[in-house]
């Protein structure tokens, strides 16, 4: 019987094979191979890295999409650096921008379902209200530069969120 774990395992295998194939094609002695499929170099880069990102979303469902997107862009940058050391290839900022464009399309498309769910559940609320109600976001401190420009309203010691150590000490008191 097919389970979500089977999908994750299969996606991981596809990701490994796809990444190795992309690396061989981008670093191998076959420049212009993408033209056989009717693609330009930039379109091939965008499709390859967008596809790798889409599969990585399935392969690592517990990782943040931001982290996976950054990893895909870094992989594209490392391929371009590696092309500096090959005889038949040359590194290109345009290729890296094409990689980033492919990643951006898939990354933004992955947020569509979240936006749809927000529209269904809280269609009348503003994004600021939704963010304020998000339980995953604790009280965050502003960076020193931001707090110097935009000072926060004064808060008393009782209102200030306790440190991790003090919260843990309250929850798990010392044994006698």
N, C-alpha and C positions, 0 to 999 in steps of 0.2 A: 504494500500500500504506500502511496506517495505521501510524504510528509514535508512540511516546510524545511526540515533539516536536510532532506534529500535535495531540495532546490538550492540551499546554501552550499552544500558540498559540491554539487554540479557547477554552480556559479564560480566557486573557487577554482575548480579544475579548468573551466573555460577561461577564467581570468589569467591563470598561469600560462596556458597555451597561447592566448591572445597577446599577452605581454611579450612572451618570447618570440612569437611570430613578428610582432611589430618591431621589436628590437633588431631581429635578423634582417628584416626588410629595410629598416632605416639605417642600419650600419653596414649592410652587405654591399658587395660590388655590383649592384643592379640599379643604378640610378635611372629614373624614368620608368620603372616597372608599373607605376600606377596608371600610366597612360594607356596600358593594355585594357584597363577597365573603364577608360573614358574619364578619368579623374585628373585634375590638376594636382600638383604637389601639395598645395595648401589645403585643398579639399580632402585629400587623403590623410593629411595630418589631423584635420579637424574631425573627420570620421573615426579615425583610429583612437584618438584620445577621448572623444565623446563616448565611443563604444566601450572603451576600457572603464571609464567612470561609471557608466550605466551598469555594467556587470559588477563592478566593485560595490555598488549600492546593494545589489543582491547578495554578494559574497560576504559582506561584513555588515549585517543589519544592525548591529549594536554600536557601530562607530558613527560618529557625527559626520554628516554630509560635508560640512566645511572642511574637516580634516582630510577626508577622501579626495575632495576637489583640490586642495593644496598639494596633496601627495601626487596627484595626476599631473599637475602643472610642474612640480619639481622633477617628476620623471621625464617630462618633455624637455625641461631645461638640461637634465643630465644627458639625454640623447643628443641634444645639440652640442654639448661640451664634448661628448665622445666622438661626434663627427669631426671635430677638429683634428683628431688623431688618426683618421682614416684617409687613405689615398684617394678614393673615388668620391668622397663626400665633402661637403663644406657646411659649416654651421651657418644658421641664418636666424636673425631676429624675426623675420617674417614667418618662418616655420614655428617658432615659439609662440608668436601671436596667433597663428592658426590653431595650435594645440590649445591655447587658452580659450579661443573662441569655441572650439568643440566642447571643452569642459564647461564653459559658461552656459551654453545652450542646454546641456543635460542638467546642470546644477539648477538653473532657473526653472526648467520644466519639472524638476523633482519637487518644487515647492508649490506647484499648482494645486495638488490635492489638499495640502494644508490650508491654502487660501479658500478652496471650496468648502472645506469643513468649517472654517471660521465664518464664512458667509451663511452657511446653514444654521450654525449654532448661535452666533452672536452678530447677525447682520447689521443691527442698528448701533452697535457699540463702536467707539473709535479705537484705533490701534493702541493709543495710550491707555485707554481703559482696559483693554484686553491684556496688555503687558502688565498693568498694575494688579490684575487678578491672577496672573500666572503664578502658581505655587512654586514652580521650579526656580523662579527668580527671587532670591532673598534680597534683603536690603544691601545694596552695593555702594561701596564708597567710590567717590569720584577721584580721578587722578589729581595730583596736586596742582597741575597747571589749570585744569578745568575748574577745580574748586576755587582757585584764586580769581579766575575770570567771572565765574558764576557761583557766588557763595551760596551754600545751602542754608536753609533756615536753621537757627540755633536750636539744638535739641538738648534735652536734659540727659543726665547720666542714666536715668531709668529708661528713657526712650531708646538709647543707643543699643544696638544689638550686642549681645554678650559675645566674648571671644569663644573660639572653639573649645579651649581648655576649660573655661568656666561653665559652658553648657554641658560638656562631658562630665565635669565634676558634679553638677547638679543631677544629672541623669544616672550616673554610676558612682554613688558615694563610696568612700573608703570603708573597707571592712575592718571591724575592730579586732 
